[in-house]
Amino acid sequence: MPHAHTEFNTADLLAGRPVFWGQGLTPLTPVEDPSAELITPAAVAEVAQRFARFAPLMALLFDSVAAHSGVIESPLLPVPQLQRALGLSSDHGALYVKADHQLPIAGSVKARGGTHEVIEFAERLALRHGLITPEADYRALASPQARALFGQYTVAVGSTGNLGLAIGTMAAALGFRAEVHMSADAKDWKKRRLRGLGVHVVEHPGDYASAVAAGRRNAADHPHCHFVDDEHSTSLFLGYANAASHLAQQLHASGRVVDAEHPLFVYLPCGVGGAPGGIAYGLHLTYGRHVHCIFAEPTASPCFLMQLLAGSDALPTASHNPSVYDIGLDNRTEADGLAVPQASLLAAAVAGPRVAGAYTVADDTLFQHLYLAQTTEGLRIEPSAAAGFSGPRMLLDTNQGRHYLASQGIGPEALQQATHIAWLTGGMLVPEAEYQAFVERGKSMEKRGV
Ligand SMILES: Cc1ncc(COP(=O)(O)O)c(C=O)c1O
């Protein structure tokens, strides 16, 4: 096959058309980040222990997790009807969804990292002030003394919406003051919901990066303010990485084997890269080269893909941390959680070498898939969460995707035994009227055969 056939298609990326990139197409320039060395298997294990220590308190604070002994988790679901609707036969393996759109507390994948960073901060404060010991019953953190301590501190975050929901909800439940800096992309209902919880919502006219920068500046002036830095936080990243061990149990319980003959493909909607990067890191610890994590981004906001291509000839910019604006894209997408112009260097440093690939998807396709997910399987998701559904076809139908499969020695027999997981990253809390508008748009796309 001539080399040109499988080259990465820069012209399509620049024109905002869907593209696929797989490892091996361009040489990766290693990304350095000072915090990357804190992301270790031992640190992931510590997160699991911390969540276990907090589980009784979580059950006390949130009815939604009480029935699950305080564990914040979501089901892994087979979706055979959706698989057929997406044009995937049994020759391509089996499609599942990881239902993080139903995750308690925040209704999105952000509940994983967001709750972790808040409980880690609370634990540090409470230990320092002698309110608990590591062996204590952490329900003591719901006491008036603990709440009085937490009430002296503000937890702040910059967000396109869902991280703000997770941080704001968890922080408010423990008695912290909470401040969420929202970008212009953030949906009104997310702001309303937070204000209803007593969270201070600061609206910024700019994009995600400027909301984060404003929150970071604001926090720097206040010693009693803990700023959750979505671009740099190891605590968030490790909270996402913790997803892998539970998923491994679920795959095992579903009889899905993962090895050289049974590859696992995981399609992860990507904004700044923390959530998909952390999950990819965790899955790599468990499955090594048998898991293939593929990041999904809107055609208008492919910041992580650009980060992977940084330093190569495939991009018309020499920046080491390129922005989508550098190449003439506008970062305008209905997938608000993914509307991010520049990738996290921490996520790129840790997850970059471990991802199998990345692709982009047009907004119209997101809505069409949102509609199909509803009509075939009754899944209620938001547009960002639909980004994973294009993954299998991008892998199977593009020259670049096929090149990746061939480079990994994955032939028809292994494909037949493959497991594909589309990670559904948000949706449960979307108000009915907004959700119906999404469905209507998706329905019209489906009729037009987008
Ligand atoms: C629904 C949804 N999916 C995916 C993501 C991507 O996560 P990250 O920005 O950490 O890459 C977000 C981020 O807010 C989100 O809200």
The ligand as an ORCA input file, in Angstrom:
! r2SCAN-3c Opt
* xyz 0 1
  C     -19.593     15.251     29.141
  C     -18.105     15.375     29.085
  N     -17.402     14.469     28.414
  C     -16.062     14.519     28.344
  C     -15.347     15.533     28.947
  C     -13.855     15.570     28.757
  O     -13.073     15.586     29.892
  P     -11.683     16.331     29.877
  O     -11.948     17.788     29.701
  O     -11.074     16.035     31.186
  O     -10.914     15.785     28.717
  C     -16.049     16.525     29.645
  C     -15.347     17.627     30.284
  O     -15.909     18.497     30.904
  C     -17.455     16.442     29.717
  O     -18.163     17.376     30.379
*
